[in-house]
């Protein structure tokens, strides 16, 4: 168990491993990963030294958005297994000392959910106001200018009610009306169902989309300068052309999150909220105000293309500064199921380089906050190439070829290089296994002490011995453009970290009063050399130096 479990705040500084169930492990040969497949491979996850597992949606769904369109919150979709399979997976995780965090998509449902089927049937049925319905303008056009994240208007005409309904994402994902008290009560009931089954926490998808402006006011256009700052969509998506003042992040949501927190506290369950906004840090700070709402918020800020030292420092400092006002807590990620894998995204177009993969993982695990590692990140998997004719993602099909969708990070996990389809399935996989992933398969790396997997395990286990990295403050220090430098502090203990973000070595005077910290897996990538009376720190390409105050003797 993690060191901080005993104080009831195991989540603070925890490392959470994200599993995308379709692509993790298939147990029955239908080509789609499932819950028994996850259970069968949990020894791999536990061996990494993570604290918790976040499993992306496995609920009954027509799969228009691969499970984020929920048709029944309490049922496991047959493609993933049964509730008994879920219980077995949860029991195995707990036996291995792992916590389970499951996705909950409360802002919208599938258009095939029984609630929506009833709501759209008429304007006067018991669930008529459970979704966001609005009359057209006099000329028949939608009630306002709100846009869908997936392109085009956020409004869809329904001929039965002769009204439009709101969908912030796909047309098959109608938004629930949180201004309706019965909707809030019903959703809290769905959350309670999983609390009673014993889950340890929830990752609440799109949780700042839960309320809309009741007056349906138009969003203003985004300024030219801010369009590149939108962290949730690409700049070529028209969604980036608006300031989303009225379609999400509404103040009424704070009271709902307080209701949600009271429910979760009754079960000791944790809330991790996904907050996507143009100016996310203040919203994340509000949402994670200590002991009031969410426990922690998931940040998009490092899922960007920009990975310069300046950008990284700016993003981390902005969130840290905002959270300080509410004593809130963040969760960092460099990869997930929605963005190109970091091994490719932050490669500057260069060839694969394990040294660089190690650097990024080390950086993620040394920031203040919790950390989320996406399946395959521990192997250094690059983004897969998926040809258009095999593309599954509706987002990619809509924006092809400028945006190739999210399938490149969703291809199956490679387990064994020699087995068909990398050992993922005995059938035909829903997405092809990417050939260059096979040499990086788990079993190939497991026996190699020099592999990325061996490094990932060593780094995660070492981090567990460093409480400073779980909860200490972070203070950035000036350095060259090539180097990111910060200090972690907790009381009278401190640790300084310097990251060489480039493929060329860098030399600089050893910061005063610092001695190399021994015993960590990247110690060999930084050396201290004496040049006359000066002590010089030499960072290898993508090297990392960790230092402690001389004489402190931390190991």
N, C-alpha and C positions, 0 to 999 in steps of 0.2 A: 504493500500500500504506500501511497505517497506520504511524505513527511507531514503535510499540512492537513491530512484527513482528520486527525484527532480533534482539530479545533472547529470542525464543521464548515470550514471554508476551503475544502479540497480544490475547488475550482479556481481559487486565486493563484495565478501563476501556473496553472495546470497545463499539460500538453494533451490536446484532444486530437485523435486520429480520425479523419473523415473517411467513411466508406460509402461509395456510390454503389448500391446493391446490384444494379443491373450488370456491373462490370467487375465485381470482385471475385466471385467464384460460383460456378454453376454446378449444382449437385445432381441434376436429373437429366442432363443432356439436351435440354430444349434451347440451349444457346443464350439463355438469359440468367444472370446471376440471381441467387435467391438466399433466403435466410438460413437454411441448412448449410449452404455453401459458406456463408460467413462463419457459422459456428465451427465448421470443419477447419477453418484457417485462423482461428483466434489465437492459437499458440504463437503464430508469427507476430501478430499484433502485440501480444503480451511481452514477447521477447524484446521488443523495441525499448520498453521502459516508459511507455506513455501512461497517462492517468485515466483517460476516458476514451470512449469511441462514440463518434457522432455518425448515426446511420441516416442517410438521406431517405426520402419518403418510400414507403413500402405498402401504403394503404390502397384500398380498392380504387381503381382509377381507369378511365379510358386511355390514359397515357398520351394525351395530346401534348403535354409538357412533361412527359416521363415521370409522372407521380406527383408533380406539384399542382395537378388538377385533381383534387380529392373528391371522390364520389361517395365514400363512406369512411369517416374518420376512425371508426372502431373496428374495421375489417382489414385483414391482410389481403392484398390482391393475390388471387390464386397463382399468378406467375411467380410470386415470391414465397409462397407457402401458406401456412395456416397460423392461427393464434397459438396453437400448441408449439409450432416451430419457433414462434417469437419467444414464448416462455422458455423454451430450451436454450435459445441463444442468450437470453438475459441471464439465465442460471449459470451458463458456462462463463459469461463475462464476469459475473460476481465471483465465481470460483477461482478465476484467474486474477482477481483483484482489480478488475477494470470496472469503471462506471459506464452506464449507457445513457447517452443523450439522443433523443429522437427528434426528427423534424416535425414541426406542426405548422401548417399553412392556414392561418386563421383569417387572412385578409380577403380571401376569395375561395370559391369551391369550383368543382367541375360543373358544367352546365347539365351534367347527368345526375348530379346530386338530387336526392328526393326533395330537398328544400327548394331548389330552383325549379324543378319540374312543377311543384305546387305553386310557387310564386308567380311563374309566368302564365299560369292557366287563366288568371282573371285579375281584375284590379281590386277585388273585394274578398279574396280568400284569406284564411288565417295567416298565411305567410306572404301576403301581397307586398308588405313593406320590408321584407327580410333582405332584399337586394336593392341596389341603387337604380331606381326607375325614374325617368323624367320625360316630360312631353317634348315633342319637337318644337323648334321655333316655327313661327308662322309659315315660313317657306319650306318646311319639312326637314331642314338640316338639323344636326345634333344640337343639344342645348347649350353647349359651350365648346371651347377650343382644346379641351384636354386631349392629350395624345397617349397612345399605348406605348409601353416600353418596347414592344415587338413591332412597332411601325404602324402609322396611320392613326385614325381617330380612336379614342378610348371608348367610343359609344357604338353600340350595335342595335340596329332596328329589330324589333320583335313584332311580327304581324298580329300575334294573338292579342297582345295588350295594346297594340298601336302606340307603343312607347319605345324609347331607347333604354338600354341598360348599360351600366358602366363596366368596363373591363380594363384594368390597368395593364394587363398582360394579354394573353390570347383571347380571341372572341369566345372561346370555349371555357374561359375562366371568369365568370361574372363576379364582381366585387360584392361582398356582403355589406349590409347597411348597419354599421355599428351605432348609428343614432337610434336604432331600435333596441330597447332594453332586452326584449326576448332573444335577440341575436346574441348579445353578450352572454346571457344566461346559458343559452344552448352551447356556445363555444366553451365556456368554462366547464360545462358538463362533459364535453369531449376530452378536455385536458384531464379532468378528474379520473376518467376511465383509465388512462394510461398511468396516472399516479398510483392508482390502486393496483395496477399490475406490477408496480415496483420499479419503474424507470427512475433514474437518478436526475434526469434533467431534460430540457427541451431546447431545441434551437428553433426560435420563432422566425419563420421566413417572412421577409418583407414587412416587418412588424410596424414600420412607420406608415404603411399604406392603409392601416386599419380604419382610419376616419377620413372622410372627405369634407370639404366645405359645404355646409348644408345649403348655402345660397348659390352654389354652383357658379361662382365667379370665374371669369376667364383668367388663365395664367398669363402674365406679361412675358414678352420675349426676353430671352437671355441676352446679356451684353456680349459683344464679340469677344471680350477678354475672358469671360467666364466660361465660354463654351468648351474650352479645352480642360476646364477644371471638373467637369461632370465626371464623377467617379463610377457611375453605375452603367453607363452606355458609351459606345464609341462616338467620336465626334461626328461621324457621317450618319448617325441615326438622328432623324428629325426630333426625337425626344429631347436631344441636347439643345434644341433651339428655344426652349422655354425655361423660365424660372418656375419651378414646381411649388408655388406658394399655396395653392388651394386644393390640389388633388392628393396631397399626402402631408405627413408631419404636422397634423393639426393638434392644437392644445388639448382638445377633449380626450386624446389618446392617453394622456398621462393618468387620468382617473381610471381608465380601463386597466392600464398596466398595474395600478395599485390594487385593484380587485384581483387581478391575476396573481400578483405576488402574495397576497394574503392566502389564496388557495394553495399555492406551491409551498409556502412556509408550513402549512399544516402537514405536509408530507416530507418535508426536508428536500424538496426537489429544486433544481437550479434552472434559471432562465437565461439563455444566451440569445440575444436579439440581433437579427440582421437589420442594419440600418443603412439604407442607401439614400443619400441626399447630396445635393450640390455642396452644402456646407455641413457635413455630417458631424464634426466633433461636438458642437454645442448641443445637437439633438442627442447624440450618444451620452453626453454628460447628464442631460435631463433624464434620459431613460434609465440610467444606471445610478441615480442618486442613492447613496448608500442606505440599504435596508428598506427602501421604499418601493422600488419598481423592479426592473430587470437586475440580475446579479452582474451581468457583463454584456457588452455589445461587440458584435463582430464587425471589424473594419474592412472596408474596400480599399483603403488608402494605399496599400502596397500591392494591389493587384493590377498595377499600371504598367505601361511600357517604360516610362521613365524610371531609371534606377540609379541616377547619379547620387553622389554623396549629399549634394545640396537638397535634392528632392526627398531622399530618405529622411534626412534630418528635419526638414520642414514638416513632413507628414507626421512623424513621430512626436515632434515637439508640439505641434498644433493639437493633437489629441491629448497628450499628457497635460498640457496647460488647461484645456477645457475640462478634463476629468478632475483636475485638482480642485475645482470650484465646488464639486458635488461629492467628492471622495468616491467617484465612480471607477469603473474598471473596464478595460478593453481586452479584446482578443485579436491577435494579429494572424494573418495568413499570407503566404506568398503564392499559393496555388489553391484552386478548388475546381468544382465540376463545371464552372461557368467561364473560365479564362484559360488562355494558353498556358501550358505548364511552365514553371519558372525556369527550368533548365534550358528551355528554348527562348522564352520571352526576354530573359535577361542575359542572353548570350552574345549580344551585339552582332548577331549574324555569324559568329564564329563556329568552329567545330565543337562537338561535345568535349567537355573538360571537367573531370571529376573534381579537380581542385576548386573550380568555381562553384560546383554544386555543394561542396562542403562549406564553402564560405557563406552561401546564402542560408543554408540550414543553421549554421552557427549564429548568424546574425538574427534570424527569426527567434532562436531560443535564448538570446541574450537581451532582447528588448524587455522593457517593463510591460507586463500584461501577461495574459494567457496566450497560448499559441495553438494554432490548428495546422496539422500536417495532413495533406491530401494523399490518399493511397497512391503508392508508386513514387512519391517524393523521396522516400527513404532509399529508393533504388537509383535515384537520379534519372528517372525516365524523361526523355524529351517529348515534346508535342508530336503526336502522330499525324501523318498525312492521310486523309480520308477522301477518296475521289467523290465527286458530286453524285454519281449514280448510286453510291452506297451511303450517302448522307442521310441521317435520321432526324437531325435537329431542325424543327420548323423555323427557328430563328435564323439558322444558317441558310436554309433554302430561300428565305425571304430576302436576305441581304447579299447572297452570292453574286459575284465572286469577291467583292471588296472585303466581305466578312465571311469566313468559311464555317461559321457556326461553332458550336461547343463540343462537337464530336471528337475533335483531336485530343481532348483531355479526358475523354470518356471511354476510350478503347479498353478492352479487357486487360486485367492485371496478368502479367506473365509469371507463372509459377515454375515451370520446368521447360527448358529450351527444347529438349528432344521430343516432348509429348506434342500431339496434335494441338494446334491452337494454344500453345504455351501452357498446356495443362489447365486452362480455364474451363473448357467444356469438351465433351465427347461428341457434341453436335455441331451445328453451324452457328457461330457466334453472331449476336445481333449487330455488332460492329466488328470489322476484321481486326485480328491481332496484328499489331504493327511489327513488321519484320525486325527493324533495328532494336525493338524491345527485348527480343528473345535472348541475346547474350547477357542481358541485364536481369534475367529471371531470378526469382528469389533463391531457388536451389543452386543456381550457378554462383551467386554471390555469397551464399551462406557459409561456404567452406573456404572463402578467400579473405584472409585477414586484412588485405589491402583494399577491399571492395568498399563501395559507397554504403552498402548495407551494414558492414562491420563498423564503419565509422559512425553511421547513424545510431546504432545501438550503443557504441561507446560514448558518444556525445550525450545522448539522452540519459544514460545511467550516471554519467559524471554530473550532469546538471542536477540530478536529484540530491547530490551531496552539497549543493551550493544554494542554501536558502536565500542568499543575497540576490540570486538571479530570479527567484520566484516572486519576491515581494519588495526588493529594494527600490529606492528612487532612481531616476535616470537623469543625468545632466550631460548635455553635449558640450564638447570642447572643440575649439577651432583646430583645423588641420588643413593639409593641402587638398586640392580637388580630387586627388586620387585616393584619399584616406578618409574613412568615417571613424570618428573618435568619440567615445562617451565613457562616462563613469557610472557605475551602479553603487549606491550608498545605502547603508542601513545602520543608523547609530554611529558607532565608531569604526565600523567595518566598511571597506570600500574595495572595489575592483575596477580597473580601467581596461577598456577594450579598444583596439585599433584594428581596422579592417582595410586591407589593401584591395580596392575594388577593381583593379586593373591587372592585365596580363604581364606587365613589366614589374620587376622588383622596385622597391622604394627604400631609400635610406634617410633617416632623420635622427637628430639627437634623441637619446633616451630621455623621456620626460623625467624631470627631477624627482628624486625620492621613490622611484618605482623599481621594483625587482620583478623578474619574470615569475609568473605563477606556474608552478609545476603541476604535473599530473593530469593535464587536460589533453584531449586527442589532437589538438592543432599546435601543440607546443613546438614541434619540429619546423613549423613554417615561419618562425621568427627567431632571429639570433641577435645577440648583443655582442658587438665587436668594439675593442678599444683602439682608438686612433689618437695617439699622443695622449693628451689628458682628457680627451672626450670619449664618452661611451655612446656608440652609435647603435640604433635599432635598425636592423635590416629585415624588411618584410619580403618574403618570397612572393612571386606572382600569386595573387589571391590568398596571401598569407594573413594570419590573424595573430596578434599579440595580446595576451592577457597579462596584466601586471597588478601587483599589490604593493602597498606601502612597504618599503624595505624594512626587513626585520619582523614583519607581521607573521610570516610563516604559515600562511594558509595553504592547504593542499586540497 
